[in-house]
Amino acid sequence: MPPAKAGGKNTGRGEKNVGDALRAVYHDAVSETIPDEMLDLLNKLG
């Protein structure tokens, strides 16, 4: 696939797959619980 022109949008299928994958990874990361040890360390800073 040729690169998109500067300022243009490349709305190819591959970008949708990458976007979906990034959204899934982000969702998984923000859904994780924070370990108690990390919360204790953060509380000591504040």
DOMAR-244935 format. One record per residue (C-alpha): residue number from 1; chain; z, x, y; residue in three letters. Coordinates in Angstrom, 2 decimals. Example, Ala and Ser with C-alpha at 12.3 -4.5 7.8 and 13.67 -1.06 7.14 Angstrom:
BEGIN
{1; A; {7.80; 12.30; -4.50}; ALA}
{2; A; {7.14; 13.67; -1.06}; SER}
% end
This chain:
BEGIN
{1; A; {0.00; 0.00; 0.00}; MET}
{2; A; {-0.91; 1.51; 3.40}; PRO}
{3; A; {1.90; 2.02; 5.89}; PRO}
{4; A; {2.44; -0.64; 8.55}; ALA}
{5; A; {1.15; 0.06; 12.01}; LYS}
{6; A; {3.69; 0.99; 14.67}; ALA}
{7; A; {5.26; -2.17; 16.04}; GLY}
{8; A; {3.72; -4.30; 13.31}; GLY}
{9; A; {5.35; -6.09; 10.44}; LYS}
{10; A; {4.58; -5.40; 6.82}; ASN}
{11; A; {5.49; -8.58; 4.99}; THR}
{12; A; {4.41; -7.40; 1.59}; GLY}
{13; A; {6.01; -8.48; -1.63}; ARG}
{14; A; {7.77; -5.14; -2.12}; GLY}
{15; A; {9.74; -5.57; 1.08}; GLU}
{16; A; {11.02; -8.94; -0.09}; LYS}
{17; A; {12.26; -7.37; -3.31}; ASN}
{18; A; {13.98; -4.57; -1.38}; VAL}
{19; A; {15.55; -7.09; 0.99}; GLY}
{20; A; {16.83; -9.20; -1.88}; ASP}
{21; A; {18.27; -6.12; -3.58}; ALA}
{22; A; {20.00; -4.98; -0.38}; LEU}
{23; A; {21.47; -8.43; 0.18}; ARG}
{24; A; {22.78; -8.50; -3.39}; ALA}
{25; A; {24.41; -5.06; -3.08}; VAL}
{26; A; {25.94; -5.99; 0.29}; TYR}
{27; A; {27.31; -9.24; -1.13}; HIS}
{28; A; {28.83; -7.40; -4.09}; ASP}
{29; A; {30.43; -4.81; -1.79}; ALA}
{30; A; {32.01; -7.31; 0.62}; VAL}
{31; A; {33.23; -9.43; -2.29}; SER}
{32; A; {35.24; -6.59; -3.82}; GLU}
{33; A; {39.00; -6.65; -3.43}; THR}
{34; A; {40.72; -3.88; -1.53}; ILE}
{35; A; {43.12; -1.90; -3.74}; PRO}
{36; A; {46.80; -2.12; -2.79}; ASP}
{37; A; {46.95; 1.66; -2.34}; GLU}
{38; A; {44.21; 1.48; 0.29}; MET}
{39; A; {45.94; -1.38; 2.09}; LEU}
{40; A; {49.18; 0.64; 2.14}; ASP}
{41; A; {47.38; 3.61; 3.69}; LEU}
{42; A; {45.74; 1.39; 6.30}; LEU}
{43; A; {49.09; -0.18; 7.18}; ASN}
{44; A; {50.58; 3.29; 7.71}; LYS}
{45; A; {47.86; 4.05; 10.26}; LEU}
{46; A; {48.51; 0.93; 12.32}; GLY}
% end
